[in-house]
Amino acid sequence: MSSTNSGSQSNRSLLQPAFFFILSGMFVFSGCIHHSGPAGKIWFFTHSTATSESSITGLNPANFVDLETDGSYTRDFGHFDYGTWKYDNHQLIFTSSGNSRSVMAVNYLTANEMQVGPPTGPFDNFESQSLHESPAKNPFSKDNNHWRVKAVEKESAAVLRKRLLNHFRFWEMYFTWALNNNIQYIDVRSTPTPH
């Protein structure tokens, strides 16, 4: 009886370090696992670091990039554009509807924070918010932002009316989105208006 007891005790004593080793490995490796990237979120500019300027790129808190899970995006970094995007090798690669390509180097990315810029800075920092909205109710969708697209020629009264109605629709969806997501603060002063 004692030999069986000592055998099970020795097996248990061997299993305890193995269990501890496996458990420790799970914690170490879980810290190394990266999330799926920046998809499915709206990213708002918050601030620049490593510079005395407010933003090396001239961004303000109303500037955003909406990265949809289907690979589409909308963005307003001083001018509005939309198209497709992908995240590859720590880079956000944008192809606009006009087929121009731009790349943002991503230096730091978590579920809620993103920092972009050259390796030595200065860096532009972004904070994410979830959308959880249908495209029609997404205030940052292409359809709710036609008013942001600059006119290339003088517009008729009917076109101007349509542009203003689209702008009002944006504000309605923007405030509704903030209320539905319990967002305590949204920028309204920096958001452009049609001119």
LINTASUL-V412415 format. One line per field, one symbol per residue. psi: psi as a letter, one per 20 degrees, with the letter a starting at -180 (. if undefined). A space follows every 50 residues. Layout:
psi: ???
//
This chain:
psi: ghhgghghhhgghhhghggggggghggghhhipqriajqkqppppgrqqk qiqhphjjqriiprpooqijjqqqqolhqprrcqrqoplkppoporhjjq pqpppohppahiqppqrqhjrrqpqqqqqqgkqqhhioijrghjkhhhpp pirpqrhggggggghhghgggghghgggghjlphpqphhiprqq.
//
